[in-house]
Amino acid sequence: MPASALADEIIAGLTAKPKRIPPKYFYDETGAQLFEAITALPFSLPPEVTQLPRAGFFPGSTIGNFEPHEACAFLRHAGRMLGSGAALIIGVDLVKDAGILNAAYNDAAGITARFNLNLLARINRELNANFDLASFSHHAFYNSERHRIEMHLASNKRQKVKVAGRVIEFRSGETIHTENSYKYTLESFSALARGSGWSPLAVWTDAGANFSVHALSFEGT
């Protein structure tokens, strides 16, 4: 992405209320390596899935990073690309005990915290910013009303940061909202799929019903 486009989007997010940065900016070289480390943490798929034919495959739980309306748009677009009658295998993280979710996004090794803070390191490097990473803290928590994990970077003090020539002020405790990860029930994701032109065919979960894999057939919208 050109530096000017990056600067425009970062400045727009940091001057919004509340402040936010799109999670796509996690993925510079270091961020991608840290994300690979996150995916290497324990997180097994049912063995039956490997035996199924599939035309489209969207693994992990990336669908949860979309807002619900964005998830619908993505599924409709995938269906149009794959064509009527196509199959899609998609991973969906499920609603579960909040303690499990909070622990997963606040891992003891601190990898997720580093992944989150690396976003500021990237902005420093690419937009000549002066974020002091030690002045921000990783905050991740489960929002039970919206069925999503929220990731934030919280300012540890009142401070000013320069980004691409702009001065951004932070109150103590003010956060930058960096990511959402929506969790679904089997029923709520099936409803989302139907509303996007897909017919649920089958679903598998792990023994603890923490994660699901859905087989869908596209009927068109």
MARBA-3410 file (N, C-alpha, C, O; in Angstrom, 1 decimal):
221
0.8,-1.2,0.0,0.0,0.0,0.0,0.9,1.2,0.0,1.8,1.3,0.8 ~ 0.6,2.3,-0.9,1.4,3.5,-0.9,1.3,4.2,0.5,0.3,4.1,1.2 ~ 2.5,4.8,0.9,2.6,5.4,2.2,1.5,6.5,2.4,1.0,6.6,3.5 ~ 1.1,7.2,1.3,0.0,8.2,1.4,-1.3,7.6,1.8,-2.0,8.2,2.6 ~ -1.7,6.5,1.2,-2.9,5.8,1.5,-2.9,5.3,2.9,-3.9,5.4,3.6
-1.8,4.7,3.3,-1.6,4.2,4.7,-1.8,5.3,5.7,-2.5,5.2,6.7 ~ -1.1,6.5,5.4,-1.2,7.6,6.3,-2.6,8.1,6.4,-3.1,8.4,7.5 ~ -3.3,8.2,5.3,-4.7,8.7,5.3,-5.6,7.8,6.2,-6.4,8.4,7.0 ~ -5.4,6.5,6.0,-6.3,5.6,6.8,-5.9,5.6,8.3,-6.8,5.6,9.1 ~ -4.6,5.6,8.6,-4.2,5.7,10.0,-4.6,6.9,10.6,-5.2,6.9,11.8
-4.4,8.1,10.0,-4.8,9.4,10.6,-6.3,9.4,10.8,-6.8,9.9,11.8 ~ -7.1,8.9,9.8,-8.6,8.9,9.9,-9.0,8.1,11.1,-9.9,8.5,11.8 ~ -8.3,7.0,11.3,-8.7,6.1,12.4,-8.3,6.7,13.8,-9.1,6.6,14.8 ~ -7.1,7.4,13.8,-6.7,7.9,15.1,-7.3,9.2,15.5,-7.3,9.7,16.6 ~ -8.0,9.9,14.5,-8.8,11.1,14.8,-10.2,10.8,14.9,-11.0,11.7,15.2
-10.6,9.6,14.8,-12.0,9.2,15.0,-12.3,9.0,16.5,-11.4,9.0,17.3 ~ -13.6,9.0,16.9,-13.9,8.8,18.3,-14.9,7.6,18.3,-16.0,7.7,17.8 ~ -14.5,6.5,18.9,-13.2,6.2,19.6,-12.1,6.0,18.5,-12.5,5.6,17.4 ~ -10.9,6.1,18.9,-9.8,5.8,18.0,-9.7,4.4,17.6,-10.1,3.5,18.4 ~ -9.3,4.1,16.3,-9.3,2.7,15.9,-8.3,2.6,14.7,-8.0,3.6,14.0
-7.7,1.4,14.6,-6.9,1.1,13.4,-7.3,-0.2,12.8,-7.5,-1.1,13.6 ~ -7.6,-0.2,11.5,-8.0,-1.5,10.9,-7.0,-2.6,11.1,-5.8,-2.4,11.0 ~ -7.5,-3.8,11.5,-6.6,-4.9,11.8,-5.7,-5.4,10.7,-4.8,-6.2,10.9 ~ -6.1,-5.0,9.4,-5.2,-5.4,8.3,-3.8,-5.0,8.4,-2.9,-5.5,7.8 ~ -3.6,-3.9,9.2,-2.3,-3.3,9.4,-1.4,-4.1,10.3,-0.2,-3.8,10.5
-1.9,-5.1,11.0,-1.1,-6.0,11.8,0.0,-6.7,10.9,1.0,-7.0,11.4 ~ -0.3,-6.9,9.7,0.4,-7.9,8.9,1.6,-7.3,8.1,1.6,-7.4,6.8 ~ 2.5,-6.7,8.8,3.8,-6.5,8.1,4.6,-7.7,8.3,4.1,-8.7,8.8 ~ 5.9,-7.7,8.0,6.7,-9.0,8.1,6.7,-9.5,9.5,6.5,-10.7,9.7 ~ 7.0,-8.6,10.5,7.0,-9.1,11.9,5.6,-9.5,12.3,5.5,-10.6,13.0
4.6,-8.8,12.0,3.3,-9.2,12.4,2.8,-10.5,11.8,2.2,-11.3,12.5 ~ 3.2,-10.8,10.6,2.9,-12.0,10.0,3.6,-13.2,10.7,3.0,-14.3,10.9 ~ 4.9,-13.0,11.1,5.6,-14.0,11.8,5.0,-14.3,13.2,4.9,-15.4,13.6 ~ 4.5,-13.2,13.8,3.9,-13.3,15.1,2.6,-14.0,15.0,2.2,-14.8,15.9 ~ 1.8,-13.7,13.9,0.5,-14.4,13.7,0.7,-15.9,13.5,0.0,-16.7,13.9
1.8,-16.3,12.7,2.1,-17.7,12.5,2.4,-18.3,13.9,2.0,-19.5,14.1 ~ 3.1,-17.6,14.8,3.3,-18.2,16.1,2.0,-18.4,16.9,1.9,-19.3,17.6 ~ 1.1,-17.4,16.7,-0.2,-17.6,17.4,-0.9,-18.8,16.9,-1.5,-19.5,17.7 ~ -0.9,-19.0,15.5,-1.6,-20.2,15.0,-1.0,-21.5,15.3,-1.6,-22.5,15.2 ~ 0.3,-21.4,15.8,1.0,-22.7,16.2,0.6,-23.1,17.7,1.0,-24.2,18.1
-0.2,-22.2,18.4,-0.6,-22.6,19.7,-1.7,-23.7,19.5,-2.2,-23.8,18.4 ~ -2.0,-24.4,20.5,-3.0,-25.6,20.4,-4.3,-25.1,19.9,-4.8,-24.2,20.5 ~ -5.1,-25.6,18.8,-6.3,-25.1,18.2,-6.7,-26.0,17.2,-7.0,-25.4,16.1 ~ -6.8,-28.0,17.4,-7.0,-29.1,16.4,-8.3,-29.0,15.7,-9.4,-28.6,16.3 ~ -8.4,-29.4,14.4,-9.6,-29.5,13.6,-10.0,-31.0,13.6,-9.2,-31.9,13.7
-11.4,-31.2,13.5,-11.9,-32.6,13.5,-11.3,-33.4,12.3,-11.2,-32.8,11.2 ~ -10.8,-34.6,12.4,-10.2,-35.4,11.4,-11.1,-35.6,10.2,-10.6,-35.8,9.1 ~ -12.4,-35.7,10.4,-13.3,-35.9,9.3,-13.2,-34.9,8.2,-13.5,-35.2,7.0 ~ -12.8,-33.7,8.5,-12.8,-32.6,7.6,-11.9,-32.9,6.4,-12.1,-32.5,5.3 ~ -10.8,-33.6,6.7,-9.8,-33.8,5.7,-10.3,-34.8,4.6,-9.7,-34.9,3.5
-11.4,-35.5,4.9,-11.9,-36.5,3.9,-12.9,-35.9,3.0,-13.4,-36.6,2.1 ~ -13.3,-34.6,3.2,-14.4,-34.0,2.5,-13.9,-33.4,1.2,-12.9,-32.7,1.2 ~ -14.6,-33.5,0.1,-14.3,-32.7,-1.1,-14.6,-31.3,-0.8,-15.6,-31.0,-0.2 ~ -13.9,-30.3,-1.4,-14.3,-28.9,-1.2,-13.8,-28.1,-2.4,-12.7,-28.3,-2.9 ~ -14.6,-27.1,-2.7,-14.3,-26.2,-3.8,-13.8,-24.9,-3.2,-13.0,-24.2,-3.9
-14.2,-24.5,-2.1,-13.8,-23.3,-1.4,-13.4,-23.6,0.0,-14.1,-24.4,0.7 ~ -12.3,-23.1,0.5,-11.8,-23.4,1.9,-11.4,-22.1,2.5,-10.5,-21.5,2.1 ~ -12.0,-21.8,3.7,-11.7,-20.6,4.4,-11.4,-21.0,5.9,-12.3,-21.0,6.7 ~ -10.2,-21.4,6.2,-9.9,-22.1,7.5,-9.7,-21.0,8.6,-9.9,-19.8,8.4 ~ -9.3,-21.6,9.7,-9.1,-20.7,10.9,-10.5,-20.1,11.3,-11.5,-20.8,11.2
-10.5,-18.9,11.9,-11.7,-18.3,12.2,-11.7,-16.8,11.8,-12.3,-16.0,12.4 ~ -11.1,-16.6,10.6,-11.0,-15.2,10.1,-12.3,-14.6,9.8,-12.4,-13.3,9.9 ~ -13.4,-15.4,9.5,-14.7,-14.8,9.3,-15.1,-14.0,10.5,-15.9,-13.0,10.4 ~ -14.6,-14.3,11.7,-15.0,-13.6,12.9,-14.4,-12.2,13.0,-14.9,-11.4,13.8 ~ -13.4,-11.9,12.2,-12.8,-10.6,12.1,-13.7,-9.6,11.4,-13.4,-8.3,11.4
-14.6,-10.1,10.6,-15.5,-9.2,9.9,-16.7,-8.8,10.8,-17.1,-9.5,11.6 ~ -17.1,-7.5,10.6,-18.4,-7.2,11.2,-19.5,-8.0,10.5,-19.3,-8.4,9.4 ~ -20.6,-8.3,11.2,-21.6,-9.2,10.6,-22.0,-8.9,9.2,-22.2,-9.7,8.4 ~ -22.2,-7.6,8.9,-22.6,-7.2,7.6,-21.5,-7.4,6.6,-21.7,-7.7,5.4 ~ -20.2,-7.3,7.0,-19.1,-7.6,6.2,-19.0,-9.0,5.9,-18.6,-9.5,4.8
-19.3,-9.9,6.9,-19.2,-11.3,6.8,-20.3,-11.8,5.7,-20.0,-12.6,4.9 ~ -21.5,-11.2,5.7,-22.5,-11.5,4.7,-22.0,-11.1,3.3,-22.1,-11.9,2.4 ~ -21.4,-9.9,3.2,-20.9,-9.5,1.9,-19.8,-10.4,1.4,-19.7,-10.7,0.2 ~ -18.9,-10.8,2.3,-17.8,-11.7,1.9,-18.4,-13.1,1.4,-18.0,-13.6,0.4 ~ -19.4,-13.6,2.2,-19.9,-14.9,1.8,-20.7,-14.8,0.4,-20.6,-15.7,-0.4
-21.4,-13.7,0.2,-22.1,-13.5,-1.1,-21.0,-13.4,-2.2,-21.2,-14.0,-3.3 ~ -20.0,-12.7,-2.0,-18.9,-12.5,-3.0,-18.2,-13.9,-3.3,-18.0,-14.2,-4.4 ~ -18.0,-14.7,-2.2,-17.4,-16.0,-2.4,-18.3,-16.9,-3.2,-17.8,-17.6,-4.1 ~ -19.6,-16.8,-2.9,-20.6,-17.6,-3.7,-20.6,-17.2,-5.1,-20.7,-18.1,-6.0 ~ -20.6,-15.9,-5.4,-20.6,-15.5,-6.8,-19.3,-15.9,-7.5,-19.3,-16.3,-8.7
-18.2,-15.9,-6.8,-16.9,-16.4,-7.4,-16.9,-17.9,-7.7,-16.4,-18.3,-8.7 ~ -17.5,-18.6,-6.8,-17.4,-20.1,-6.9,-18.5,-20.6,-7.8,-18.4,-21.7,-8.4 ~ -19.7,-19.9,-7.8,-20.8,-20.3,-8.7,-21.8,-21.1,-8.0,-21.6,-21.7,-6.9 ~ -23.0,-21.1,-8.6,-24.2,-21.8,-8.1,-23.8,-23.3,-7.8,-23.2,-24.0,-8.7 ~ -24.3,-23.8,-6.7,-24.0,-25.2,-6.3,-22.6,-25.5,-5.7,-22.3,-26.6,-5.4
-21.8,-24.5,-5.6,-20.5,-24.6,-5.1,-20.5,-25.0,-3.6,-21.5,-24.7,-2.9 ~ -19.5,-25.6,-3.2,-19.3,-26.0,-1.7,-18.3,-25.1,-1.1,-17.4,-24.6,-1.8 ~ -18.5,-24.8,0.2,-17.5,-24.0,0.9,-17.4,-24.7,2.3,-18.3,-25.0,3.0 ~ -16.1,-24.9,2.7,-15.8,-25.3,4.0,-15.2,-24.1,4.8,-14.2,-23.5,4.3 ~ -15.8,-23.8,5.9,-15.4,-22.6,6.6,-15.3,-22.8,8.1,-16.2,-23.5,8.7
-14.3,-22.3,8.7,-14.1,-22.4,10.1,-14.7,-21.3,10.9,-14.6,-20.1,10.4 ~ -15.3,-21.6,12.0,-16.0,-20.5,12.7,-15.8,-20.8,14.2,-16.1,-21.9,14.7 ~ -15.3,-19.8,14.9,-15.1,-19.9,16.4,-16.4,-19.8,17.0,-17.2,-19.0,16.6 ~ -16.6,-20.6,18.1,-17.9,-20.6,18.7,-17.9,-19.9,20.1,-16.9,-19.7,20.7 ~ -19.1,-19.4,20.4,-19.3,-18.8,21.7,-18.9,-19.8,22.8,-19.3,-21.0,22.7
-18.2,-19.4,23.8,-17.7,-20.3,24.8,-17.5,-19.6,26.1,-17.8,-18.3,26.2 ~ -17.1,-20.2,27.1,-16.9,-19.6,28.4,-15.9,-18.4,28.3,-14.9,-18.5,27.6 ~ -16.3,-17.3,28.8,-15.5,-16.0,28.7,-14.1,-16.2,29.2,-13.2,-15.6,28.7 ~ -13.9,-17.0,30.2,-12.6,-17.2,30.8,-11.7,-17.9,29.8,-10.5,-17.5,29.7 ~ -12.2,-18.8,29.0,-11.4,-19.5,27.9,-11.0,-18.4,26.9,-9.9,-18.4,26.4
-12.0,-17.6,26.5,-11.7,-16.6,25.4,-10.7,-15.6,25.9,-9.7,-15.2,25.2 ~ -10.9,-15.1,27.1,-10.0,-14.1,27.6,-8.6,-14.6,27.8,-7.6,-13.9,27.5 ~ -8.4,-15.9,28.2,-7.1,-16.5,28.3,-6.4,-16.6,27.0,-5.2,-16.5,26.8 ~ -7.2,-17.0,25.9,-6.7,-17.2,24.6,-6.1,-15.9,24.0,-5.1,-16.0,23.3 ~ -6.7,-14.8,24.3,-6.3,-13.5,23.7,-5.3,-12.8,24.7,-4.9,-11.6,24.4
-5.0,-13.3,25.8,-4.1,-12.8,26.8,-3.1,-13.9,27.2,-3.0,-14.2,28.3 ~ -2.5,-14.5,26.1,-1.7,-15.7,26.4,-0.5,-15.4,27.3,0.1,-14.3,27.2 ~ -0.1,-16.4,28.1,0.9,-16.2,29.1,2.2,-15.8,28.5,3.1,-15.1,29.1 ~ 2.5,-16.3,27.3,3.7,-16.0,26.6,3.8,-14.6,26.1,4.9,-14.1,25.7 ~ 2.7,-13.9,26.0,2.7,-12.5,25.6,2.8,-12.3,24.1,3.0,-11.2,23.6
2.5,-13.4,23.3,2.7,-13.3,21.9,1.6,-12.4,21.3,1.8,-11.6,20.4 ~ 0.3,-12.6,21.8,-0.7,-11.8,21.2,-0.5,-10.3,21.6,-0.9,-9.4,20.8 ~ 0.0,-10.0,22.8,0.3,-8.6,23.1,1.3,-8.0,22.2,1.2,-6.9,21.8 ~ 2.4,-8.8,21.9,3.4,-8.3,21.0,2.8,-8.1,19.6,3.2,-7.2,18.9 ~ 2.0,-9.0,19.2,1.3,-8.9,17.9,0.5,-7.6,17.8,0.6,-6.9,16.8
-0.2,-7.3,18.8,-1.0,-6.1,18.9,-0.1,-4.8,18.9,-0.3,-3.9,18.1 ~ 0.9,-4.8,19.7,1.8,-3.6,19.8,2.7,-3.5,18.6,3.1,-2.4,18.3 ~ 2.9,-4.5,17.9,3.7,-4.4,16.7,3.0,-3.5,15.6,3.7,-3.0,14.8 ~ 1.7,-3.4,15.7,1.0,-2.4,14.9,1.6,-1.0,15.0,1.7,-0.3,14.0 ~ 1.9,-0.6,16.3,2.4,0.7,16.5,3.9,0.8,15.9,4.3,1.8,15.4
4.6,-0.3,16.1,6.0,-0.3,15.6,5.9,-0.1,14.0,6.8,0.6,13.5 ~ 5.0,-0.7,13.4,4.8,-0.6,11.9,4.5,0.9,11.6,5.1,1.4,10.6 ~ 3.6,1.5,12.3,3.3,2.9,12.0,4.5,3.8,12.2,4.7,4.7,11.4 ~ 5.2,3.5,13.3,6.5,4.3,13.5,7.4,4.2,12.3,8.0,5.2,11.8 ~ 7.6,3.0,11.8,8.5,2.7,10.7,8.1,3.3,9.4,8.9,3.8,8.7
6.8,3.1,9.1,6.3,3.5,7.8,5.7,4.9,7.6,5.6,5.4,6.5 ~ 5.4,5.4,8.8,4.7,6.8,8.7,5.5,7.8,9.6,5.0,8.9,9.9 ~ 6.7,7.5,9.9,7.6,8.4,10.7,6.9,8.9,11.9,6.9,10.0,12.3 ~ 6.3,7.9,12.6,5.6,8.2,13.9,6.5,8.0,15.0,7.6,7.5,14.9 ~ 6.0,8.5,16.2,6.9,8.3,17.4,6.1,7.7,18.6,6.3,8.1,19.7
5.3,6.7,18.2,4.7,5.9,19.3,5.7,5.3,20.2,6.7,4.7,19.8 ~ 5.6,5.5,21.5,6.4,4.8,22.5,5.6,3.5,22.9,4.6,3.6,23.7 ~ 6.1,2.4,22.5,5.3,1.2,22.7,5.2,0.9,24.2,4.2,0.3,24.6 ~ 6.1,1.3,25.0,6.0,1.1,26.4,4.9,1.9,27.1,4.5,1.6,28.2 ~ 4.4,2.9,26.3,3.4,3.8,26.9,2.0,3.3,26.5,1.0,3.9,26.8
1.9,2.1,25.9,0.6,1.5,25.5,0.6,0.1,26.0,1.6,-0.6,26.1 ~ -0.6,-0.4,26.4,-0.8,-1.7,26.9,-1.8,-2.5,26.1,-2.8,-1.9,25.6 ~ -1.6,-3.8,25.9,-2.5,-4.7,25.2,-3.7,-5.0,26.1,-3.5,-5.4,27.2 ~ -4.9,-4.7,25.6,-6.1,-5.0,26.3,-7.0,-5.9,25.4,-7.3,-5.5,24.3 ~ -7.4,-7.0,25.8,-8.3,-7.9,25.1,-9.3,-8.5,26.0,-9.0,-8.9,27.1
-10.6,-8.4,25.6,-11.6,-8.9,26.5,-12.8,-9.3,25.7,-13.0,-8.9,24.5 ~ -13.7,-10.2,26.3,-14.9,-10.7,25.6,-16.0,-9.7,25.9,-16.4,-9.5,27.1 ~ -16.6,-9.2,24.9,-17.8,-8.4,25.0,-19.0,-9.3,24.8,-19.4,-9.7,23.7 ~ -19.7,-9.7,25.9,-20.7,-10.7,25.9,-22.0,-10.2,25.2,-22.7,-11.0,24.6 ~ -22.2,-8.9,25.2,-23.4,-8.4,24.5,-23.3,-8.6,23.0,-24.3,-8.8,22.3
-22.1,-8.4,22.4,-21.9,-8.4,21.0,-21.2,-9.8,20.6,-20.9,-9.9,19.4 ~ -21.0,-10.6,21.5,-20.4,-12.0,21.2,-19.1,-11.8,20.5,-18.9,-12.5,19.4 ~ -18.2,-11.0,21.0,-17.0,-10.8,20.3,-15.8,-10.5,21.3,-16.1,-9.9,22.3 ~ -14.6,-10.9,20.9,-13.4,-10.5,21.6,-13.1,-9.1,20.9,-13.1,-9.0,19.7 ~ -12.7,-8.2,21.8,-12.2,-6.9,21.3,-10.7,-6.8,21.7,-10.4,-7.1,22.8
-9.9,-6.3,20.8,-8.5,-6.0,21.1,-8.3,-4.5,21.0,-8.8,-3.9,20.0 ~ -7.7,-4.0,22.0,-7.4,-2.6,22.1,-5.9,-2.3,22.5,-5.3,-3.2,23.0 ~ -5.4,-1.2,22.2,-4.2,-0.7,22.7,-4.5,0.5,23.6,-5.0,1.5,23.1 ~ -4.2,0.4,24.9,-4.6,1.5,25.8,-3.4,2.4,26.1,-2.3,1.9,26.4 ~ -3.7,3.7,26.1,-2.6,4.6,26.5,-2.4,4.6,28.0,-3.4,4.7,28.7
-1.2,4.4,28.4,-0.9,4.3,29.8,-0.9,5.7,30.5,-0.8,5.8,31.7 ~ -0.9,6.7,29.7,-0.8,8.1,30.3,-1.4,9.1,29.3,-1.7,8.7,28.1 ~ -1.5,10.3,29.7,-1.8,11.4,28.8,-0.6,11.7,27.9,0.5,11.9,28.5 ~ -0.8,11.7,26.6,0.4,11.9,25.8,0.0,12.4,24.4,-1.2,12.4,24.0 ~ 1.0,12.8,23.7,0.8,13.2,22.3,1.8,12.4,21.4,2.9,12.1,21.8
1.3,12.0,20.3,2.1,11.2,19.3,2.0,11.9,17.9,0.9,12.3,17.5 ~ 3.1,11.9,17.3,3.2,12.4,15.9,3.1,11.3,14.9,3.8,10.3,15.0 ~ 2.2,11.4,14.0,2.0,10.4,12.9,1.8,11.1,11.6,0.9,11.9,11.4 ~ 2.8,10.9,10.7,2.8,11.5,9.4,2.6,13.0,9.4,1.8,13.6,8.6 ~ 3.2,13.6,10.4,3.2,15.1,10.5,2.0,15.6,11.3,1.9,16.8,11.6
1.1,14.7,11.7,-0.1,15.1,12.6,0.2,14.8,14.0,0.8,13.8,14.3 ~ -0.3,15.6,14.9,-0.2,15.4,16.3,-1.5,14.8,16.8,-2.6,15.4,16.7 ~ -1.5,13.6,17.4,-2.6,12.9,17.9,-2.5,12.9,19.5,-1.5,12.4,20.0 ~ -3.6,13.4,20.1,-3.6,13.4,21.6,-4.3,12.2,22.1,-5.3,11.7,21.6 ~ -3.8,11.7,23.2,-4.4,10.5,23.9,-4.6,10.9,25.4,-3.8,11.5,26.0
-5.8,10.6,25.8,-6.1,10.7,27.3,-5.5,9.4,27.9,-5.3,8.4,27.3 ~ -5.2,9.5,29.2,-4.8,8.3,30.0,-6.0,7.3,30.0,-7.1,7.7,30.3 ~ -5.7,6.1,29.5,-6.7,5.1,29.5,-7.5,5.0,28.1,-8.2,4.1,27.9 ~ -7.3,6.0,27.3,-7.9,6.0,26.0,-7.4,4.9,25.1,-6.2,4.6,25.2 ~ -8.2,4.3,24.3,-7.8,3.1,23.6,-7.9,3.3,22.1,-8.7,4.1,21.6
-7.1,2.5,21.4,-7.2,2.4,19.9,-7.8,1.0,19.7,-7.2,0.0,20.2 ~ -8.9,0.9,19.1,-9.6,-0.4,18.9,-9.0,-1.0,17.6,-9.1,-0.5,16.5 ~ -8.3,-2.1,17.8,-7.5,-2.7,16.7,-8.2,-3.9,16.0,-7.9,-4.2,14.9 ~ -9.0,-4.7,16.8,-9.6,-5.9,16.2,-10.8,-6.3,16.9,-10.9,-6.1,18.1 ~ -11.7,-6.9,16.2,-12.8,-7.7,16.7,-12.7,-9.1,16.3,-12.3,-9.3,15.1
-13.2,-10.0,17.1,-13.2,-11.4,16.7,-14.6,-12.0,17.2,-14.7,-12.3,18.3 ~ -15.5,-12.0,16.2,-16.9,-12.4,16.6,-16.9,-13.9,16.8,-16.3,-14.7,16.1 ~ -17.7,-14.3,17.8,-18.0,-15.7,18.1,-19.4,-16.0,17.8,-20.3,-15.2,18.1 ~ -19.7,-17.2,17.2,-21.0,-17.5,16.8,-21.5,-18.8,17.5,-20.7,-19.6,18.0 ~ -22.8,-18.9,17.6,-23.4,-20.2,17.9,-23.6,-21.0,16.6,-23.5,-20.3,15.5
-23.8,-22.3,16.7,-24.1,-23.0,15.4,-25.3,-22.4,14.7,-25.3,-22.3,13.5 ~ -26.3,-22.0,15.5,-27.5,-21.5,14.9,-27.3,-20.1,14.3,-27.8,-19.8,13.2 ~ -26.6,-19.3,15.0,-26.4,-17.9,14.5,-25.6,-17.9,13.2,-25.8,-17.1,12.3 ~ -24.6,-18.7,13.1,-23.8,-18.8,11.9,-24.6,-19.4,10.8,-24.5,-18.9,9.6 ~ -25.4,-20.4,11.0,-26.2,-21.0,10.0,-27.2,-19.9,9.4,-27.5,-19.9,8.2
-27.7,-19.1,10.3,-28.7,-18.0,9.9,-27.9,-17.0,9.0,-28.5,-16.5,8.0 ~ -26.7,-16.7,9.4,-25.9,-15.7,8.6,-25.6,-16.3,7.2,-25.7,-15.6,6.2 ~ -25.3,-17.6,7.2,-25.0,-18.2,5.9,-26.2,-18.2,5.0,-26.1,-17.9,3.8 ~ -27.4,-18.6,5.6,-28.6,-18.6,4.8,-28.9,-17.2,4.2,-29.3,-17.1,3.0 ~ -28.7,-16.2,5.0,-29.0,-14.8,4.6,-28.0,-14.4,3.5,-28.2,-13.3,2.9
-26.9,-15.1,3.3,-25.9,-14.8,2.3,-26.0,-15.7,1.1,-25.1,-15.6,0.2 ~ -27.0,-16.5,1.0,-27.2,-17.3,-0.2,-26.7,-18.7,-0.1,-26.6,-19.5,-1.1 ~ -26.2,-19.1,1.1,-25.7,-20.5,1.3,-26.6,-21.4,2.1,-27.3,-20.9,3.0 ~ -26.6,-22.6,1.7,-27.4,-23.6,2.5,-26.5,-24.5,3.3,-25.6,-25.1,2.8 ~ -26.7,-24.5,4.6,-25.9,-25.4,5.5,-26.1,-26.9,5.1,-27.2,-27.3,5.0
-25.0,-27.6,5.0,-25.0,-29.0,4.6,-24.7,-29.9,5.8,-25.3,-30.9,6.1 ~ -23.6,-29.5,6.6,-23.1,-30.2,7.7,-22.3,-29.3,8.6,-21.8,-28.3,8.1 ~ -22.1,-29.8,9.8,-21.2,-29.0,10.7,-20.5,-30.0,11.6,-21.1,-31.0,12.0 ~ -19.2,-29.7,11.9,-18.5,-30.5,12.9,-17.9,-29.6,14.0,-17.6,-28.5,13.7 ~ -17.8,-30.1,15.2,-17.2,-29.4,16.2,-16.2,-30.3,16.9,-16.2,-31.5,16.8
-15.3,-29.7,17.7,-14.4,-30.5,18.5,-15.2,-31.0,19.7,-16.4,-30.6,19.9 ~ -14.6,-31.8,20.5,-15.3,-32.5,21.6,-15.9,-31.4,22.6,-16.9,-31.7,23.2 ~ -15.2,-30.3,22.8,-15.7,-29.3,23.7,-16.6,-28.3,23.1,-17.0,-27.3,23.8 ~ -16.9,-28.4,21.8,-17.7,-27.5,21.1,-17.2,-26.0,21.2,-17.9,-25.1,21.4 ~ -15.9,-25.9,21.0,-15.2,-24.6,21.1,-15.0,-24.0,19.7,-15.0,-22.8,19.5
-14.9,-24.9,18.7,-14.7,-24.5,17.3,-15.5,-25.3,16.4,-15.8,-26.5,16.6 ~ -15.9,-24.8,15.3,-16.8,-25.5,14.3,-16.3,-25.4,12.9,-15.6,-24.4,12.6 ~ -16.6,-26.4,12.1,-16.3,-26.3,10.7,-17.6,-26.6,10.0,-18.3,-27.6,10.2 ~ -18.0,-25.7,9.1,-19.3,-25.7,8.4,-19.1,-26.1,6.9,-18.2,-25.5,6.3 ~ -19.9,-27.0,6.4,-20.0,-27.2,5.0,-21.2,-26.6,4.4,-22.4,-26.8,4.9
-21.1,-25.7,3.4,-22.2,-25.0,2.9,-22.3,-25.2,1.4,-21.3,-25.5,0.7 ~ -23.5,-25.0,0.9,-23.7,-25.1,-0.6,-24.3,-23.8,-1.1,-25.3,-23.3,-0.4 ~ -23.8,-23.2,-2.1,-24.3,-21.9,-2.6,-25.5,-22.1,-3.5,-25.4,-22.8,-4.5 ~ -26.5,-21.4,-3.1,-27.8,-21.4,-3.9,-28.0,-20.1,-4.6,-28.9,-20.1,-5.5 ~ -27.2,-19.1,-4.3,-27.3,-17.8,-5.0,-28.2,-16.9,-4.2,-29.0,-17.3,-3.4
-28.0,-15.6,-4.5,-28.8,-14.5,-3.8,-29.4,-13.6,-4.9,-30.1,-12.7,-4.5
END
